Amino acid sequence: MSRAFEKRTESAQQECPQEEPHDPVRGRILSAAFATFKQHGFARASTLEIATRARVSKRELYALFGSKQQMLVACISERARRMRLPADWPALRDRQDLATALTEFGAVLLHEISDPDVIAVFRLAIAEADRSPEVARALDSHGRQASCAALRDLLQQAQSAGLLDDGDSNRRVAQFMALLLDDLVMSLALGLAARPAVAQIRQQARDATDAFLRLHPEAGGPAPVARKRPR
């Protein structure tokens, strides 16, 4: 695993979202909002309590965020931005580069999505499904879809470079996500599993990458061999 993943795991220990050095007030507001959402639920969370926790006036709060919805979206978007490869990731030249990129992406995604704060958002979305469906919509559009889009871009780059045969990118995204996540999110949300250790995350990302690349050869390469189902 590359040092990039090591740096991300070291820097992602603070509660979502991290305060931005150039805008500490915004960081305090988002941290306070997230803590309030977790404690009271989205519908019952008050902007007064958020402002009090953040040590700002309500006027300052509304100057940066026009509503609780915008605060929620910002909290989720902060996390989603971490669930992708760095912008300066080198171009893919061969299958080994693709394997490295997929493994890195998978490890970062697993690390972020298994964070207790992210699992808390999943629980919040489920608990508030009837009363505040905007939580689930924000989680889907700014969290899940953003991560899938980042993976889709990577796979399309690989296909353009001839490292993958022609195929449906959306279907491949779903395949890789299924191989990578399995039932992890559900198990964590139900409290049936502990957050995987760094070594487990790395191994799961490698296993998912290996399985995915066995399913999808290079352009012009041999078709994958279908395994017979046991009778």
N, C-alpha and C positions, 0 to 999 in steps of 0.2 A: 504494500500500500504506500502511496506517495506521502511526502511530508505535508502536502496540502491538506490531507485528511487529518493528520496529527494536529496541525494548527487550528483547524476548525473545531475539533473536539476540545482543545484546550480553551478556546475563546468563547465557547457556547455554554458556559456553565452558569451565567447570570440568568435571572428570570426574564422572560420575554416581555417587552423587547429591550435590547440594550440601549442605554442612554447614548445619544450621539454627542461627541465632544463639542461640536459646533452649535448644538442646540440642546443643552441639558434640560431646559424647561419642557420641551416636547418629549424627551425621554422620560422625565418624571411623570408627566401626564399619562403616557401610555402604560407605564408600569403600574401606576395607581388604578387606571381603568381596568387593566387586566386582573389585578388583585380583587377589585370590587366585583367584577363580573363573576369571578370564581366563587366569591363568598356569597353573593346575593342572587346570582342569576342575572341575565341581561335585562329582563323587563323591570326587575326591582332595583337595579343599580341606579343610584341617583347621581346626577352631575355634581351636586353639592358635596357628596362624600368623596367623589373622585377629585374635585378641586381641593378639598381639605387634605386628603392624603398626599396630593402632589405639591401642597404648599403654594398654591396659586389662587387667584381670584377666578370666579366663574367667567368674568369678562375675558381674562387671559385665556382660559380654557376654550371659550367659543371663538376667540380670535384665531386659534390654531386649528380647532376642530369644530365644525358647525353642529355636530350631533354625536350621540353615543354610537350611532351606526358608523360614522367615519372613524371613530376611535377603534371600534372593533375591526373594521377593515384594515386599518393601519397595523394593528397588533398581528393579524394573520399575515398580512403582506410582508412584514418584517421577517417572519419565519420563512415564508415561501421563497424570499430572495436568497436564503442560505441553501435551499434545496436544489442547487444547480452547480454546474462546473464554473470555475473562474472565467471571466471574460477573456483572459489571455491564454486560455488552454490551447496548446499547440494543435495544428491541423492534423487530421488523421491520415497516416501514410500507408499503414498496413493493418492486418488483423490484430497484431499485438497492441498497436496503438488503440484500436477499437476496444479490445478487451480491457486495457488499462483504464480508458475513459468510462466504460460502463461500470467497472468495478468501483472506481472512484465515485461516480454518480450514485451508485447503489449504496455505498457505505455512508456517504453524506446524508442521503435521504433517510436511511434507516436510523442514523444517529439523531437527526432532527425530529423525525416523526415519532420516535419512541420517547422523546423528552416528556417528562411529567406535565409540563405546561401545555404542550401540544395535545396530549391525551386529555387534559382538562378541557380543552376547547371542544374536542369530540364529545365528551360527556355533556358539556354545556349545550351543544347543538342538539343532542338527543333530548335532554331534559326540557329544552325550550322549544321543541319542534312545533307544538301547537300554538303556544303563546307568542313566541318570537321566531318565526320561520326565517327571518333575515339572518340569524346566526348561521344556520345551515347553508343558506345561499352564499353568504360571505366566505364560509369555509370552503365551499365547493369551487366558487369562481376564482377566489384569490389564493387558495391553498392547493387543492387537488389539481385543478385545471392548469394552474401555473406550473406545477411540477411536471405534469404530463406534457405540457408544451415544450419545456426545456429538454425532456427526453426525446420528444418527437424531432426536435431540431437536430439533436445529436445523431439519431438514426437516419435522418434524411441526408445529413452530411456524409455519413458512412455509405449510404446507397449511391450518392453522387460520385463518390470516390471509387466505386466498384467493389467495396468491401462487404456489401450485402447484395443479395439478388433482389430483383424487383418484388415489391410486395406492398401491402396496405400498412402504412405507418401507424395508423390508429390501432390496428389489430396487434401490431408488434409492441406498441406501448403497453397495451393491456396485458399481453403475454409476459413482458419483462416485469411489470408491476406485480403480477400474480406470483411469478417465481420468486421475486424478492420479498414481498410482504407476507404471503400466505395468509394466515389468520392472526398475525401479530397485533394489529391495531385493535381488533375485537377482543383478543385475550387481555391486552393491557387495559382497555376501557372497562372490562368486567372485573379487573383485579385478579385475573386467573394466572397471570404471568408477571415476572419481574422484567425490568428493562434489561435487554441484553448487554453484556459487557462488550468492550471495544473489540476484543479478539473474536467474539461471536459475531459481531456486526461485520467484521472483515471477512470472516469465513462465509457467512450468508451471502454477502455481495459477490464473492468469488464464485460460489456455487451457482447463484442465479445467472451470472454472466456466462459461465461454462455451459450451463443447460441451454441458455438462449442461443449462443453461437452454434451449438450442435444442431439446433432447429433451423438455423438460417445460414447457409453457406455463402461464400463469395459469389459475385456475379459470374456466371459461366461455370461455377464449380459443381461438384456432384450433388444431387438432391439428397437431403437427409434421409436416413433409413428409418422407416416406420417400425416402431417396436410392436411386436405381437402382444395383444392383451392376454393375460393368463386366463385360462378357462375355469 
